[in-house]
Amino acid sequence: MTSQTYITSLERRHQDLDRKISEEMRHPSRDALLIAALKRKKLELKDEMNRAQRGPAH
């Protein structure tokens, strides 16, 4: 897998999590713990994307 393919994959997963968070927020009986976990995972993916974009030398 090339680095650009990896970054694209991370971006797609990040967008999927964003959609899941939005969907969960619209539910009247939303699960605050689930939302927090999804947001944490979204931040982890964002950090991973930043590391991947900087490359292995940094």
Backbone atoms as SQL, in Angstrom:
CREATE TABLE atoms (id INTEGER PRIMARY KEY, chain TEXT, resi INTEGER, resn TEXT, atom TEXT, x REAL, y REAL, z REAL);
INSERT INTO atoms VALUES
  (1, 'A', 1, 'MET', 'N', 0.848, -1.174, 0.000),
  (2, 'A', 1, 'MET', 'CA', 0.000, 0.000, 0.000),
  (3, 'A', 1, 'MET', 'C', 0.896, 1.241, 0.000),
  (4, 'A', 2, 'THR', 'N', 0.643, 2.133, -0.945),
  (5, 'A', 2, 'THR', 'CA', 1.422, 3.364, -0.991),
  (6, 'A', 2, 'THR', 'C', 0.987, 4.290, 0.129),
  (7, 'A', 3, 'SER', 'N', 1.828, 5.261, 0.428),
  (8, 'A', 3, 'SER', 'CA', 1.481, 6.180, 1.513),
  (9, 'A', 3, 'SER', 'C', 0.224, 6.981, 1.178),
  (10, 'A', 4, 'GLN', 'N', 0.044, 7.351, -0.100),
  (11, 'A', 4, 'GLN', 'CA', -1.159, 8.105, -0.465),
  (12, 'A', 4, 'GLN', 'C', -2.406, 7.234, -0.335),
  (13, 'A', 5, 'THR', 'N', -2.301, 5.975, -0.683),
  (14, 'A', 5, 'THR', 'CA', -3.422, 5.055, -0.526),
  (15, 'A', 5, 'THR', 'C', -3.765, 4.899, 0.947),
  (16, 'A', 6, 'TYR', 'N', -2.735, 4.809, 1.785),
  (17, 'A', 6, 'TYR', 'CA', -2.937, 4.685, 3.229),
  (18, 'A', 6, 'TYR', 'C', -3.623, 5.935, 3.775),
  (19, 'A', 7, 'ILE', 'N', -3.162, 7.099, 3.361),
  (20, 'A', 7, 'ILE', 'CA', -3.751, 8.362, 3.819),
  (21, 'A', 7, 'ILE', 'C', -5.208, 8.446, 3.370),
  (22, 'A', 8, 'THR', 'N', -5.477, 8.057, 2.130),
  (23, 'A', 8, 'THR', 'CA', -6.849, 8.074, 1.623),
  (24, 'A', 8, 'THR', 'C', -7.743, 7.144, 2.432),
  (25, 'A', 9, 'SER', 'N', -7.208, 5.984, 2.791),
  (26, 'A', 9, 'SER', 'CA', -7.950, 5.038, 3.614),
  (27, 'A', 9, 'SER', 'C', -8.264, 5.635, 4.989),
  (28, 'A', 10, 'LEU', 'N', -7.284, 6.293, 5.582),
  (29, 'A', 10, 'LEU', 'CA', -7.497, 6.938, 6.878),
  (30, 'A', 10, 'LEU', 'C', -8.543, 8.047, 6.764),
  (31, 'A', 11, 'GLU', 'N', -8.478, 8.821, 5.689),
  (32, 'A', 11, 'GLU', 'CA', -9.451, 9.906, 5.490),
  (33, 'A', 11, 'GLU', 'C', -10.865, 9.349, 5.368),
  (34, 'A', 12, 'ARG', 'N', -11.008, 8.242, 4.658),
  (35, 'A', 12, 'ARG', 'CA', -12.318, 7.616, 4.488),
  (36, 'A', 12, 'ARG', 'C', -12.854, 7.143, 5.838),
  (37, 'A', 13, 'ARG', 'N', -11.999, 6.506, 6.634),
  (38, 'A', 13, 'ARG', 'CA', -12.420, 6.051, 7.960),
  (39, 'A', 13, 'ARG', 'C', -12.789, 7.235, 8.847),
  (40, 'A', 14, 'HIS', 'N', -12.045, 8.328, 8.729),
  (41, 'A', 14, 'HIS', 'CA', -12.311, 9.546, 9.495),
  (42, 'A', 14, 'HIS', 'C', -13.697, 10.098, 9.127),
  (43, 'A', 15, 'GLN', 'N', -14.001, 10.132, 7.837),
  (44, 'A', 15, 'GLN', 'CA', -15.312, 10.616, 7.383),
  (45, 'A', 15, 'GLN', 'C', -16.433, 9.685, 7.850),
  (46, 'A', 16, 'ASP', 'N', -16.192, 8.389, 7.824),
  (47, 'A', 16, 'ASP', 'CA', -17.186, 7.431, 8.305),
  (48, 'A', 16, 'ASP', 'C', -17.493, 7.661, 9.783),
  (49, 'A', 17, 'LEU', 'N', -16.451, 7.884, 10.564),
  (50, 'A', 17, 'LEU', 'CA', -16.664, 8.156, 11.987),
  (51, 'A', 17, 'LEU', 'C', -17.442, 9.452, 12.182),
  (52, 'A', 18, 'ASP', 'N', -17.142, 10.454, 11.380),
  (53, 'A', 18, 'ASP', 'CA', -17.856, 11.728, 11.461),
  (54, 'A', 18, 'ASP', 'C', -19.351, 11.510, 11.203),
  (55, 'A', 19, 'ARG', 'N', -19.670, 10.692, 10.201),
  (56, 'A', 19, 'ARG', 'CA', -21.077, 10.388, 9.905),
  (57, 'A', 19, 'ARG', 'C', -21.730, 9.620, 11.060),
  (58, 'A', 20, 'LYS', 'N', -21.012, 8.665, 11.619),
  (59, 'A', 20, 'LYS', 'CA', -21.561, 7.891, 12.736),
  (60, 'A', 20, 'LYS', 'C', -21.835, 8.790, 13.938),
  (61, 'A', 21, 'ILE', 'N', -20.923, 9.719, 14.202),
  (62, 'A', 21, 'ILE', 'CA', -21.113, 10.651, 15.315),
  (63, 'A', 21, 'ILE', 'C', -22.347, 11.503, 15.063),
  (64, 'A', 22, 'SER', 'N', -22.480, 12.022, 13.858),
  (65, 'A', 22, 'SER', 'CA', -23.647, 12.856, 13.521),
  (66, 'A', 22, 'SER', 'C', -24.944, 12.071, 13.670),
  (67, 'A', 23, 'GLU', 'N', -24.944, 10.837, 13.185),
  (68, 'A', 23, 'GLU', 'CA', -26.132, 10.001, 13.307),
  (69, 'A', 23, 'GLU', 'C', -26.486, 9.758, 14.768),
  (70, 'A', 24, 'GLU', 'N', -25.484, 9.449, 15.555),
  (71, 'A', 24, 'GLU', 'CA', -25.719, 9.170, 16.975),
  (72, 'A', 24, 'GLU', 'C', -26.220, 10.420, 17.702),
  (73, 'A', 25, 'MET', 'N', -25.732, 11.576, 17.328),
  (74, 'A', 25, 'MET', 'CA', -26.145, 12.827, 17.973),
  (75, 'A', 25, 'MET', 'C', -27.616, 13.148, 17.686),
  (76, 'A', 26, 'ARG', 'N', -28.142, 12.659, 16.565),
  (77, 'A', 26, 'ARG', 'CA', -29.535, 12.936, 16.208),
  (78, 'A', 26, 'ARG', 'C', -30.523, 12.063, 16.972),
  (79, 'A', 27, 'HIS', 'N', -30.060, 10.969, 17.543),
  (80, 'A', 27, 'HIS', 'CA', -30.963, 10.079, 18.275),
  (81, 'A', 27, 'HIS', 'C', -31.362, 10.716, 19.603),
  (82, 'A', 28, 'PRO', 'N', -32.642, 10.646, 19.925),
  (83, 'A', 28, 'PRO', 'CA', -33.090, 11.194, 21.216),
  (84, 'A', 28, 'PRO', 'C', -32.459, 10.461, 22.399),
  (85, 'A', 29, 'SER', 'N', -32.196, 9.186, 22.232),
  (86, 'A', 29, 'SER', 'CA', -31.595, 8.405, 23.323),
  (87, 'A', 29, 'SER', 'C', -30.120, 8.147, 23.036),
  (88, 'A', 30, 'ARG', 'N', -29.415, 9.198, 22.635),
  (89, 'A', 30, 'ARG', 'CA', -28.010, 9.030, 22.254),
  (90, 'A', 30, 'ARG', 'C', -27.166, 8.508, 23.415),
  (91, 'A', 31, 'ASP', 'N', -26.140, 7.788, 23.056),
  (92, 'A', 31, 'ASP', 'CA', -25.230, 7.157, 24.008),
  (93, 'A', 31, 'ASP', 'C', -23.972, 8.033, 24.116),
  (94, 'A', 32, 'ALA', 'N', -23.877, 8.770, 25.205),
  (95, 'A', 32, 'ALA', 'CA', -22.765, 9.705, 25.394),
  (96, 'A', 32, 'ALA', 'C', -21.413, 8.991, 25.413),
  (97, 'A', 33, 'LEU', 'N', -21.363, 7.805, 25.980),
  (98, 'A', 33, 'LEU', 'CA', -20.095, 7.066, 26.030),
  (99, 'A', 33, 'LEU', 'C', -19.676, 6.614, 24.634),
  (100, 'A', 34, 'LEU', 'N', -20.632, 6.184, 23.834),
  (101, 'A', 34, 'LEU', 'CA', -20.334, 5.782, 22.461),
  (102, 'A', 34, 'LEU', 'C', -19.844, 6.982, 21.661),
  (103, 'A', 35, 'ILE', 'N', -20.503, 8.111, 21.810),
  (104, 'A', 35, 'ILE', 'CA', -20.097, 9.328, 21.094),
  (105, 'A', 35, 'ILE', 'C', -18.679, 9.720, 21.492),
  (106, 'A', 36, 'ALA', 'N', -18.378, 9.671, 22.769),
  (107, 'A', 36, 'ALA', 'CA', -17.033, 10.013, 23.238),
  (108, 'A', 36, 'ALA', 'C', -15.995, 9.060, 22.647),
  (109, 'A', 37, 'ALA', 'N', -16.321, 7.774, 22.595),
  (110, 'A', 37, 'ALA', 'CA', -15.388, 6.786, 22.034),
  (111, 'A', 37, 'ALA', 'C', -15.174, 7.033, 20.540),
  (112, 'A', 38, 'LEU', 'N', -16.242, 7.347, 19.827),
  (113, 'A', 38, 'LEU', 'CA', -16.129, 7.639, 18.398),
  (114, 'A', 38, 'LEU', 'C', -15.280, 8.892, 18.164),
  (115, 'A', 39, 'LYS', 'N', -15.478, 9.899, 18.984),
  (116, 'A', 39, 'LYS', 'CA', -14.695, 11.138, 18.849),
  (117, 'A', 39, 'LYS', 'C', -13.218, 10.886, 19.136),
  (118, 'A', 40, 'ARG', 'N', -12.940, 10.050, 20.133),
  (119, 'A', 40, 'ARG', 'CA', -11.548, 9.702, 20.443),
  (120, 'A', 40, 'ARG', 'C', -10.898, 8.990, 19.264),
  (121, 'A', 41, 'LYS', 'N', -11.624, 8.049, 18.686),
  (122, 'A', 41, 'LYS', 'CA', -11.104, 7.306, 17.540),
  (123, 'A', 41, 'LYS', 'C', -10.886, 8.250, 16.358),
  (124, 'A', 42, 'LYS', 'N', -11.787, 9.195, 16.179),
  (125, 'A', 42, 'LYS', 'CA', -11.656, 10.169, 15.096),
  (126, 'A', 42, 'LYS', 'C', -10.385, 11.008, 15.283),
  (127, 'A', 43, 'LEU', 'N', -10.110, 11.422, 16.505),
  (128, 'A', 43, 'LEU', 'CA', -8.885, 12.178, 16.784),
  (129, 'A', 43, 'LEU', 'C', -7.639, 11.327, 16.557),
  (130, 'A', 44, 'GLU', 'N', -7.705, 10.056, 16.936),
  (131, 'A', 44, 'GLU', 'CA', -6.572, 9.158, 16.706),
  (132, 'A', 44, 'GLU', 'C', -6.294, 9.022, 15.210),
  (133, 'A', 45, 'LEU', 'N', -7.353, 8.903, 14.412),
  (134, 'A', 45, 'LEU', 'CA', -7.172, 8.814, 12.967),
  (135, 'A', 45, 'LEU', 'C', -6.583, 10.102, 12.403),
  (136, 'A', 46, 'LYS', 'N', -7.020, 11.241, 12.917),
  (137, 'A', 46, 'LYS', 'CA', -6.481, 12.530, 12.468),
  (138, 'A', 46, 'LYS', 'C', -4.984, 12.609, 12.774),
  (139, 'A', 47, 'ASP', 'N', -4.585, 12.182, 13.957),
  (140, 'A', 47, 'ASP', 'CA', -3.164, 12.162, 14.316),
  (141, 'A', 47, 'ASP', 'C', -2.378, 11.233, 13.388),
  (142, 'A', 48, 'GLU', 'N', -2.955, 10.069, 13.100),
  (143, 'A', 48, 'GLU', 'CA', -2.299, 9.106, 12.210),
  (144, 'A', 48, 'GLU', 'C', -2.159, 9.679, 10.798),
  (145, 'A', 49, 'MET', 'N', -3.189, 10.391, 10.333),
  (146, 'A', 49, 'MET', 'CA', -3.106, 11.031, 9.014),
  (147, 'A', 49, 'MET', 'C', -1.978, 12.057, 8.983),
  (148, 'A', 50, 'ASN', 'N', -1.870, 12.844, 10.044),
  (149, 'A', 50, 'ASN', 'CA', -0.803, 13.848, 10.109),
  (150, 'A', 50, 'ASN', 'C', 0.572, 13.195, 10.092),
  (151, 'A', 51, 'ARG', 'N', 0.737, 12.099, 10.845),
  (152, 'A', 51, 'ARG', 'CA', 2.016, 11.389, 10.856),
  (153, 'A', 51, 'ARG', 'C', 2.324, 10.820, 9.469),
  (154, 'A', 52, 'ALA', 'N', 1.327, 10.253, 8.823),
  (155, 'A', 52, 'ALA', 'CA', 1.515, 9.651, 7.502),
  (156, 'A', 52, 'ALA', 'C', 1.873, 10.717, 6.464),
  (157, 'A', 53, 'GLN', 'N', 1.278, 11.890, 6.582),
  (158, 'A', 53, 'GLN', 'CA', 1.559, 12.956, 5.629),
  (159, 'A', 53, 'GLN', 'C', 2.960, 13.521, 5.820),
  (160, 'A', 54, 'ARG', 'N', 3.453, 13.510, 7.050),
  (161, 'A', 54, 'ARG', 'CA', 4.801, 14.008, 7.299),
  (162, 'A', 54, 'ARG', 'C', 5.866, 13.040, 6.787),
  (163, 'A', 55, 'GLY', 'N', 5.520, 11.772, 6.743),
  (164, 'A', 55, 'GLY', 'CA', 6.456, 10.770, 6.256),
  (165, 'A', 55, 'GLY', 'C', 7.304, 10.174, 7.360),
  (166, 'A', 56, 'PRO', 'N', 8.052, 9.126, 7.048),
  (167, 'A', 56, 'PRO', 'CA', 8.817, 8.393, 8.073),
  (168, 'A', 56, 'PRO', 'C', 10.042, 9.157, 8.588),
  (169, 'A', 57, 'ALA', 'N', 10.508, 10.155, 7.876),
  (170, 'A', 57, 'ALA', 'CA', 11.722, 10.864, 8.283),
  (171, 'A', 57, 'ALA', 'C', 11.474, 11.846, 9.423),
  (172, 'A', 58, 'HIS', 'N', 10.223, 12.149, 9.699),
  (173, 'A', 58, 'HIS', 'CA', 9.934, 13.165, 10.731),
  (174, 'A', 58, 'HIS', 'C', 9.545, 12.570, 12.020);
